[in-house]
Amino acid sequence: MTSEDNIIKDLFSGEGSRKVLSIYWTFLVVILIYHATVFWVIMQDDIQSKNDKPTFSIAFEELSEISTESRTINDGEESVIQYTAQPELFASHNGFGMLYVNITYTETSGEIADPCDTVSADLTPTGANADWNNPNNELSGISSDCETISLVLHIFPEYSGDNYNTIGGNEQYWIDSWTDSSHGEGTFNLEVEVIVNEPVTSGIPTVSDTDEEVTVTWEAVFFDVNVNQV
C-alpha cells in the first residue's frame, strides 16, 4: 500500500475527519449555490436591462471656415492678431469643434545672405470660451528658419472628430449632448513677436532689416452630428 493510500485511509477512518469533510463539502455547495443565485437571479434584471438598452452610432460631419490676415511687425515688437467666428456658423451647425492656426513668413528684406528672422506666436487663453486645458492643445510656437508655426486649440469639450458607438439614452439626448453654441464664442487673441536676425552685411549703412511680414491663417472647424440607432 502506498503512502497516498494510507493518507486517504486515515482521512476517512475517523468520525471527526468525516464530520470535517462533511462541513467542507456543505460549505462548498453553499458557496456555489450563492454565486449561481447572484448571477441568475439578483443580477438577471441588470443583465437583461443592459441587453435592452439601445446602441447609437455618433458620426460627425465637419466644415471649415478659413480666414487669412497679413501683418508687418517691427523688430522687437509684439502684435495681437484677433479672430472671431461668424455668428451664422453657430446658428447653422451643432458646434465649434477645433481651431487651427498657421503662422507663416519668409525673409523679405531682400538683403544678401539675410537669415530668417525669429517669430514666436502664443494663443492666449482670454476672450473666448474654449477647452483651454485640453492636453492635446498646442498654444505656442517659435520659428527661426521660416518654417510654419502650427497651433491647435480644442473648442468643444471632448470633441476629437472621431465617430463612435454608445449605449443608452435616445437620439435626441445625444444630439443635445453635442449641441452648444457657447463653445467658441468670443474673440481669440494671437500674440506674435518678431526678432530680426541681421544679415552679415548689416554694417553697411544702406543695409538694414527692421521688420517682417507675417501671415496668419485661421481655420475654424464646425461640425454637425448625426445620430442613428444600430
C-alpha positions in Angstrom: 0.0 0.0 0.0 1.4 3.4 -1.0 1.7 6.4 1.3 -1.0 8.2 -0.6 -3.4 5.3 0.1 -2.6 5.5 3.8 -3.3 9.2 3.9 -6.7 8.7 2.3 -7.5 5.8 4.6 -6.6 7.9 7.6 -8.6 10.8 6.4 -11.8 8.9 6.1 -11.3 6.5 9.0 -12.1 8.8 11.9 -15.5 10.1 12.9 -14.1 13.6 13.3 -12.5 13.6 9.9 -15.7 12.6 8.3 -17.5 15.5 10.0 -14.8 17.9 8.8 -15.2 16.7 5.3 -19.0 16.9 5.5 -18.8 20.5 6.7 -16.3 21.3 3.9 -18.5 19.9 1.2 -21.6 21.6 2.6 -19.8 24.9 2.7 -18.6 24.4 -0.9 -22.1 23.6 -2.1 -23.5 26.7 -0.3 -20.9 28.9 -2.0 -21.7 27.5 -5.4 -25.4 28.0 -4.9 -24.9 31.6 -3.7 -22.9 32.6 -6.7 -25.3 30.9 -9.1 -28.2 32.8 -7.3 -26.4 36.1 -7.6 -25.7 35.6 -11.3 -29.0 34.2 -12.4 -31.5 35.8 -10.0 -30.1 39.0 -8.4 -28.1 40.2 -11.5 -30.7 38.9 -14.0 -32.5 42.3 -14.2 -29.3 44.2 -14.6 -28.1 41.9 -17.4 -31.4 42.0 -19.1 -31.6 45.8 -18.7 -28.1 46.1 -20.3 -29.2 44.0 -23.2 -32.3 46.0 -23.7 -30.5 49.4 -23.9 -30.3 50.7 -27.5 -26.9 51.3 -29.2 -26.4 54.5 -31.2 -23.7 55.5 -33.7 -22.4 59.0 -33.3 -20.9 60.5 -36.5 -19.6 64.0 -37.2 -19.5 66.0 -40.4 -17.1 68.9 -40.4 -17.0 72.2 -42.2 -14.0 74.6 -42.1 -14.1 78.4 -42.3 -10.7 79.8 -43.3 -9.6 83.4 -42.7 -6.2 84.9 -43.5 -4.6 88.1 -42.4 -1.1 89.6 -43.0 0.7 92.0 -40.7 4.0 93.7 -40.8 5.7 93.6 -37.4 8.7 95.7 -36.4 11.8 94.2 -34.8 11.2 93.6 -31.1 7.5 94.4 -31.2 4.6 92.2 -30.4 1.3 92.4 -32.4 -2.0 91.0 -31.4 -4.0 89.4 -34.2 -7.6 88.6 -33.5 -10.2 86.2 -34.8 -14.0 85.9 -34.2 -16.1 83.2 -35.8 -19.1 84.4 -37.8 -22.4 84.2 -35.8 -24.2 82.4 -38.6 -21.8 79.4 -38.2 -23.0 78.9 -34.7 -26.6 79.0 -35.9 -26.2 76.6 -38.7 -24.1 73.9 -37.0 -24.2 71.8 -33.8 -20.9 73.0 -32.5 -17.5 74.6 -33.0 -15.0 71.8 -32.7 -11.4 72.9 -33.3 -9.4 75.9 -34.1 -6.2 75.6 -36.2 -3.8 78.5 -36.6 -0.9 78.6 -39.0 1.7 81.4 -38.9 3.9 81.7 -42.0 6.6 84.1 -43.1 9.7 84.4 -45.3 12.7 86.7 -45.2 11.5 89.8 -47.1 14.4 92.2 -46.5 15.9 91.5 -49.9 19.4 91.7 -48.4 22.1 89.2 -49.4 22.6 86.3 -47.0 20.0 87.7 -44.7 18.9 84.8 -42.3 15.3 84.1 -41.4 14.0 86.2 -38.5 12.7 84.7 -35.3 9.0 84.7 -35.0 7.1 83.5 -31.9 3.3 83.0 -31.5 1.1 82.5 -28.5 -2.6 81.8 -28.5 -3.6 83.4 -25.2 -6.5 81.8 -23.1 -8.5 85.0 -22.9 -11.6 86.4 -24.7 -13.2 83.2 -25.9 -14.9 80.1 -24.4 -12.8 77.0 -25.3 -11.3 73.9 -23.8 -8.1 75.7 -22.9 -6.8 73.0 -20.6 -7.1 70.2 -23.1 -3.7 68.3 -23.0 -3.7 68.0 -26.8 -3.7 71.8 -27.4 -0.7 73.4 -29.0 -0.9 77.1 -27.9 2.6 78.4 -28.6 5.4 78.0 -31.0 8.6 79.6 -32.4 10.5 79.5 -35.6 13.9 80.8 -36.7 14.1 79.1 -40.1 11.0 80.4 -41.8 9.1 77.2 -41.1 5.4 77.4 -40.5 4.2 77.6 -36.8 1.2 75.4 -36.4 -1.1 75.8 -33.3 -4.3 73.9 -32.4 -7.0 74.7 -29.8 -9.8 72.3 -28.9 -13.0 74.3 -28.6 -15.9 71.9 -27.8 -15.0 69.8 -24.7 -14.1 66.1 -25.6 -14.5 66.7 -29.3 -12.0 64.9 -31.5 -13.9 64.4 -34.7 -13.8 60.6 -34.3 -17.0 58.7 -34.8 -18.1 56.2 -32.1 -20.8 54.0 -30.7 -22.5 54.4 -27.4 -25.2 52.5 -25.4 -28.3 54.0 -23.7 -30.1 57.3 -24.0 -32.0 58.2 -27.1 -31.4 60.1 -30.3 -32.4 63.5 -29.0 -30.3 63.0 -25.9 -27.1 62.5 -27.9 -27.9 65.3 -30.3 -28.3 67.7 -27.4 -25.1 66.4 -25.8 -23.2 67.6 -28.9 -25.1 70.9 -29.4 -23.9 74.0 -27.7 -23.3 77.4 -29.4 -21.5 78.9 -26.4 -18.3 77.0 -27.1 -16.1 79.2 -29.3 -18.0 82.4 -28.7 -15.8 85.5 -28.2 -12.5 86.8 -29.7 -9.3 84.7 -30.0 -6.1 86.6 -29.4 -2.9 85.6 -31.1 0.3 87.4 -29.9 3.0 87.4 -32.5 6.5 88.8 -31.8 9.3 89.3 -34.3 13.0 89.4 -33.5 15.1 90.4 -36.5 18.2 88.5 -37.3 20.6 90.9 -39.1 22.3 90.0 -42.4 26.1 89.6 -42.5 26.2 92.9 -44.4 24.4 94.8 -41.7 27.4 97.0 -41.0 26.9 98.8 -44.4 24.9 102.0 -43.9 22.4 101.2 -46.7 21.7 97.7 -45.4 19.0 97.1 -42.8 16.4 94.6 -41.7 13.9 96.1 -39.3 10.6 94.2 -39.7 8.9 91.2 -41.1 5.6 90.4 -42.8 3.7 87.6 -41.0 0.6 85.8 -42.4 -1.8 84.2 -40.0 -4.4 81.6 -41.3 -7.3 80.7 -39.0 -9.2 77.5 -39.7 -12.3 77.2 -37.6 -13.8 73.6 -37.8 -17.5 73.4 -37.1 -19.4 70.2 -37.0 -22.8 68.6 -37.5 -23.7 65.5 -35.5 -25.6 62.5 -37.0 -27.1 60.0 -34.5 -28.6 56.7 -35.6 -29.7 53.6 -33.7 -27.9 50.5 -34.7 
